[in-house]
Amino acid sequence: MDHLRDVERQRLQALVARDMATAQRLHADDYVLITPRGAALTKRISPDGTFSAQCWHTDCYRRDPNAGWQAVWSQATAIVP
C-alpha cells in the first residue's frame, strides 16, 4: 500500500511540474479523467481554458505487468462551500 501511495505522489508531482515523461509513464493509455463539470478527458486530450476549484479526487489504479502501477480513471468533484 505504501508503494501505491508513493506512485500517487510521483504522479501528482509530475502533473504540477509538467513532467510529461513521468506523467505519461504513470497514466495508462486508456486513462480517463471526469472533471468537476462532467467532461471526460483522455490521456491524449489537452484541456482548453482553466478551471479553479477545491476538489475531492478519486483515482483508480491498475498494475500492468510491464509498466507497473498506472492511473486508469480519475474523478474530480468540486467542494462547494
HUPENOR-V471219 format. One record per pair of residues at least 4 apart in sequence whose ideal C-beta (glycine too) atoms are under 8 Angstrom apart, sorted by the first residue. I is the first residue (numbers start at 0). GAP is how many residues later the second one is. D is the distance in Angstrom with one decimal. If there is no record, write none. Layout:
# HUPENOR-V471219
<<I & GAP & D> <I & GAP & D>>
This chain:
# HUPENOR-V471219
<<0 & 4 & 6.6> <1 & 4 & 6.5> <2 & 4 & 6.6> <2 & 66 & 7.4> <3 & 4 & 6.5> <3 & 57 & 6.4> <3 & 65 & 5.9> <4 & 4 & 6.5> <5 & 4 & 6.4> <6 & 4 & 6.3> <6 & 19 & 6.5> <6 & 54 & 7.2> <6 & 61 & 7.6> <6 & 62 & 4.6> <7 & 4 & 6.4> <7 & 51 & 6.7> <7 & 53 & 7.8> <8 & 4 & 6.2> <9 & 4 & 6.2> <9 & 12 & 6.5> <9 & 16 & 6.4> <10 & 4 & 6.6> <10 & 11 & 7.7> <10 & 12 & 7.0> <10 & 15 & 4.4> <10 & 16 & 7.4> <10 & 60 & 6.0> <11 & 4 & 6.4> <12 & 4 & 6.0> <12 & 6 & 7.4> <12 & 9 & 7.9> <13 & 4 & 7.9> <13 & 5 & 4.1> <13 & 6 & 7.8> <13 & 8 & 3.7> <13 & 9 & 4.4> <13 & 12 & 6.5> <14 & 4 & 8.0> <14 & 8 & 5.9> <17 & 5 & 8.0> <18 & 4 & 6.1> <19 & 4 & 5.9> <20 & 4 & 6.6> <21 & 4 & 6.2> <22 & 4 & 6.1> <23 & 19 & 7.8> <24 & 42 & 6.9> <24 & 45 & 7.8> <25 & 43 & 7.6> <25 & 44 & 5.9> <25 & 45 & 6.2> <26 & 4 & 4.2> <26 & 16 & 5.0> <26 & 43 & 6.1> <26 & 44 & 5.1> <27 & 15 & 7.4> <27 & 34 & 6.9> <27 & 36 & 7.0> <27 & 39 & 7.7> <27 & 42 & 4.2> <27 & 43 & 6.7> <27 & 44 & 4.5> <28 & 14 & 6.5> <29 & 12 & 7.7> <29 & 13 & 7.6> <29 & 42 & 6.5> <30 & 11 & 6.5> <30 & 12 & 4.2> <30 & 39 & 7.5> <30 & 40 & 5.8> <30 & 41 & 5.7> <30 & 42 & 7.0> <30 & 43 & 7.7> <31 & 8 & 5.5> <31 & 9 & 7.0> <31 & 10 & 5.8> <31 & 40 & 7.6> <31 & 41 & 5.3> <31 & 42 & 7.6> <32 & 7 & 7.3> <32 & 8 & 4.6> <32 & 9 & 7.9> <32 & 40 & 7.8> <32 & 41 & 4.7> <32 & 42 & 7.5> <32 & 43 & 7.0> <33 & 4 & 6.8> <33 & 5 & 7.4> <33 & 6 & 5.7> <33 & 7 & 8.0> <33 & 39 & 7.8> <33 & 40 & 7.1> <33 & 41 & 4.3> <33 & 42 & 7.0> <34 & 4 & 4.6> <34 & 5 & 7.9> <34 & 6 & 6.4> <34 & 12 & 7.7> <34 & 16 & 7.0> <34 & 41 & 5.8> <35 & 15 & 6.9> <35 & 17 & 5.9> <35 & 19 & 5.9> <35 & 40 & 5.1> <35 & 41 & 6.1> <35 & 42 & 4.0> <36 & 14 & 7.1> <40 & 4 & 5.0> <40 & 6 & 6.0> <52 & 25 & 4.5> <52 & 26 & 7.3> <53 & 24 & 7.2> <53 & 25 & 4.6> <54 & 21 & 4.3> <54 & 22 & 5.9> <54 & 23 & 5.4> <54 & 24 & 6.3> <55 & 20 & 7.4> <55 & 21 & 4.8> <55 & 23 & 6.2> <56 & 17 & 6.2> <56 & 18 & 7.1> <56 & 19 & 5.4> <56 & 20 & 7.8> <57 & 16 & 6.8> <57 & 17 & 4.8> <57 & 19 & 7.6> <58 & 12 & 5.6> <58 & 14 & 7.3> <58 & 15 & 4.7> <59 & 11 & 7.2> <59 & 12 & 5.5> <59 & 13 & 4.2> <59 & 14 & 7.3> <60 & 8 & 5.1> <60 & 9 & 6.5> <60 & 10 & 5.6> <60 & 11 & 6.6> <61 & 7 & 7.5> <61 & 8 & 6.5> <61 & 10 & 5.2> <62 & 5 & 6.6> <62 & 6 & 5.4> <62 & 7 & 7.9> <63 & 4 & 6.4> <63 & 5 & 7.7> <63 & 6 & 5.6>>
